[in-house]
Amino acid sequence: MNFNFKIIINDQVTDDEIYRLRNSVGWDNNCYPFSLTKDNSFVYFAARIKKELIGFIDVVSDGYNDAYIRDLIVAKDYQNLGLGTKLMEEALQFLKQKQIKCIQVTFDSELIGFYKRFGFHIFSAGIIDKDDPTLIERKLS
């Protein structure tokens, strides 16, 4: 990596910073503000150059058995420079120290290779996203 950044655990991160970061990678902001959900975070890491938020990873966990990596975001201008790898390594090291048994993540299929490098086993799963316009509502009987 040819740029000087800092990764800070549980840094003060504003809603606007998260929105800008999400926008930089083409993610929608049709989600709850981070200020409302961060109390449910087990740990999160912010990557910054000076004061600019350039990367972020958030982990939700019960603190014992399970952890879910909710977001791994690297600003468009800093992708493919190793920052996402460094953020993932920091999160996994923290979870290993806490002796979390099972770590889960949801990702797009083009990122399989990235997650396999960290030891994630790839298998079929399901997800319901109430904001996904491609889902067809079905009545349960």
N, C-alpha and C positions, 0 to 999 in steps of 0.2 A: 504494500500500500504506500502510495506516495503523497499522502496527505495526513495532516496532524489532527486527530480527533480524540475526544475523551468519551468513555462510556461511564455513565453515572447511574448507580442503582437507586431506584425510587426517587429520581430527580423531580423537581417541580416542572410539570408539563402542562401547558394550557390547552384548552379545547381548540383554540385557533391554530396552535402548532400542529396538533394531530390532524385537523382538517386540511391544513396546507400540505402536510406530508402525504395524506391519503390522496389528495388531488394530484400531487406530483406523479403518482404511479397509476392514475386513472381509476382509483377506487371511488365509489360513491360515498357521500357523507350522510346517507340515509341510516344513521345509527344514533344511538344515544350518545350525548357528549361524554368524553372521557371523565370529566369531573363527577359525573353521576355513577360511573361504573368502576372507578379506580379503587373504591373501598372494597370491591370484590376481588381485586388483584392480590395475588400472593406475593408477587414481585414483578417489577418491570425495570427495563434498562433503557436509558436514553443515550443516543450517540450524538455528540455535538461538536461542531467546529466553532470555536468561540461560543456565541450564544445560540447559533442556528441549529435547530433540531434536524439532523440528517438521517437518523435511523431510530428505530423503536422496536422493542419486543415486550410483550405483555404475557404474563402467565397467571392462570387461575388454578387454584389447588385447594384441596381440603387439608393440606399440610402433612399428610401421612401416606395415603395410598395412591392418589391420582393427581395428575397435573395436566392442564390443557394449555398449549401455546396458542393464545388467542390471536395475536397479531405479530407478524414480523414484517416490518416495512423499512425499506431503504429508499431515500429520495432518488428520483430518476437520474440525476447527475452523478450519483455516487454508487450506482449499481455496477456489479461485475468488477469491483475493486477489493473484495474480501470483507466488506463491512457486515454484510448479512451473516457470513460465516462467523465473524468475531462475536456478533450479538448472540447467535445461536450457541456458540461455545460458552459464553458467559452464563447464559440461562441454564444450559445443561449442567455446567459445573456447580452452579448454585443448587439446583435440584438434586444433584448427586450428593452434595454435602448434607442436604436435608433428608437424605435417604428416601426420597419419593420413589415408590415402587413402579408406577406406570406413568409414562409421559405420552400424551397424544397430541396430534396436530392435524389440521385439515388444510389441504392445499390443492392447487390446480395440478393436473396430470403432467404438465411440462416441467414441474419442479421435483418429480420423483427422484432423479439423480442427486439433486441437492440434499434432500432429506435422507436418502439411503446412506450418504457419506457419514451421517451422524449416528447410524445404527438403527434408524426407524425401519420397522418391518412394514411392508406395504400389503394391505389387504382390503377387501371390499368393505364398505361401510355405508351408512345412510345418513342423510341430514334433511331436516325440514327447516326452511328459511321462510318465514312468513312474508318477507318482502321480495321474494324471488318471483318475478312475473311469469316464469316458465312453468311454475307449479300449477297443477290443476286441482282445484278444491274438490274433495270427495266427501260425501256424507258417510259417516260411520254408522253402521246399523247394528 
